[in-house]
């Protein structure tokens, strides 16, 4: 087959949606399919264009037998509704003005939350008269409403309409979590066209002694290390971890990653010596750093309910460390933590509750060990890469059958 994946995020981005898009495309290529990707310039999670791509307007490259067609777009440093609209608009305009130079594909798959990617995928599939399959990783309309972005109330309605346009034109709609179902149905997508395609654990299990990595990072054996890894954005509400560190100088809180809220967090934590902000590490060290921590934290603003399930959870579970989730009890993230048996839930935006959970785990090594051990078991049973990729194959096969009827 000849396949096109539309995903603004792609390798060398190594967090968020990029790794999933990359592994899907490389899986298709390994199966012998002619695989093309329409992508943006690498910029996530720093929201700054990778220096290797700076100043480039268009570029076509071959990576692991996948042909990647990159198109330039704006990259906002501040996340406001207007800036996000400019970002999406530039992605869409350039994608449609300069579509990939390739033969007619057998199917077009698009990774959302990029609204532009969803619309571009729908338009290109219609132009070629081939099946179109969007896979919803995040819901942008709900994100604008729930994430706290400036101007989000006004943006939510617009984003929702654009999202509905892209999803209603799908042959089938993939969703990473069942909590998206009601919102997608409200956009006019028949439930019989929805399929659940959960993300998988895209990192390897840790293989080196924990003490080795802790020593390398300067983490004392007797210290309690609380680690948050990934994007530093508005919806994460990472201020709760700054305040957790402020409450207990003996607990070291580490924020590893980048994002548009990194500088505000650096200013907020300037007087908190036990809070550390560290650069992202390479793929080889990433699972070892996660495993070296005592507690892995996932946080979200209290308003975040059904618009996102953090991709970091699959990596956290694989690391074999207990998870403390400071999230809304009724959201998809809480549901995943309960399902895994690998963590505990505390109310969102409540640093005292978060600290109490961390202290309880530190005081009970056996309970901590049991929670941590549940994560890899959950990965093995439910989050295997082969099974996750097979679901994408099944989506394409089913969509092809639908289009032939």
Secondary structure, 3 states (H helix, E strand, C coil): CEEEEECCCCCCCCCCCHHHHHHHHHHHHHCCCEEEEEECCCCCCCCCCCHHHCCCCEEEEEECCEEEEEECCCCCCCCEHHHHHHHHHHHHHHHHHCCCCCCCCCEEEEEECCHHHHHHHHHHHHHHCCEEEEEECECHHHHHHHCCCECHHHHHHHHHHHHHHHHHCCCEEEECCHHHHHHHHHCCCCHHHEEECCCCCCCCCCCCCHHHHHHHHCCCCCCEEEEEEEECCCCCCCHHHHHHHHHCCCEEEEEEEECCCHHHHHHHCCCCCCEEEECCCCHHHHHHHHHHCCEEEEECCCCCCCCECCCHHHHHHHHCCEEEEECCCCCHHHHHHHHHCCEEEECCCCHHHHHHHHHHHHHCHHHHHHHHHHHHHHHHHHCCHHHHHHHHHHHHHHHHHHHHC
